[in-house]
Every structure is written in C-alpha cells, then in structure tokens.
C-alpha cells in the first residue's frame, strides 16, 4: 500500500471524508495553499479523470476549496 493509500483509507476521526467535510478553507495556511497550487497547476481535470475518477473528484474539491 502506498503512503497515499494509507492516508486515504484511515478510519475514525482521521477518515478522509470526515476531514474533507470538516475542513474550513480559511484555516489553511497560505504556504500550504501555495505549495498545493504549485503541485496541481501543471495538471488538468481531464488528465486526472482519465487515471482515476476518485482522484479527479478530490482534485476538483481541492481546486475549489483550497487553491
């Protein structure tokens, strides 16, 4: 299992769905926002969707709620 899978499949209060639902974008450190934007900028939604619909959904959420 990759590190990413490990993070996605946590249970309990660290569950990714719970963390996403509880996330307030205003609480995100601006340096984290800048780093996420730098990582995501080279990619387009369709590139991600072609690989994984789940990743594309998360990509979209990040783009609209974080970056």
N, C-alpha and C positions, 0 to 999 in steps of 0.2 A: 504494500500500500504506500502511495506517495505521501509526502508531507501535506500536500493539498487535500488529498482524500481524507487524511487524518483530521484535518480541520473541518472539513465539510460534514463528516459523519459523527461528530461528537454528540453526546446525548445530554439531557438535563439542561441546566441553565446556560451551558456553553453551546447548545444546539444552534446551528447557523440560522435557521428560520426564526428562532426566538430572538437572536441577536440582531438580525436584519429588521424585524418588526419593531424592536425597541430602540433602534438607532435614531438619534436626532442629529441630522447633518450639521447643525450649529455647533455641536460638541466636537466635531472632527478638527484635529489640529491642522492648521494651514500647511505645515510641512508635509503631513501625510497626504493631504489633498494634492499638493504639487507633485509628490512622488507618484501617486496613483495616476494622475493625469499624464505624467511623462511616460509611464509604462503603457497606458492604454491608448495614447494618441496615435501610434502607428497602425492601430487595428481598426477595422470597420466591422459593424454589426454582422454583415453577411459572411465575412471571413470566419467569425467566431461561430455563427449559427451552423455553418457547413461542417464544423467539427463537433459541436455539442449544443443542443438546444438549451440544456440546463445552464451551460456557461454563457450562452447568449442572453438568457434571462437575467443572470447575475450581472453581466456586462452592462445591460440596459439599466438595471437598478442603480449600479454604481454611477453611471454617466448622469442620470437624472437626480440622484440623491447625494452624491459626494463630489464629483468633479464638475 
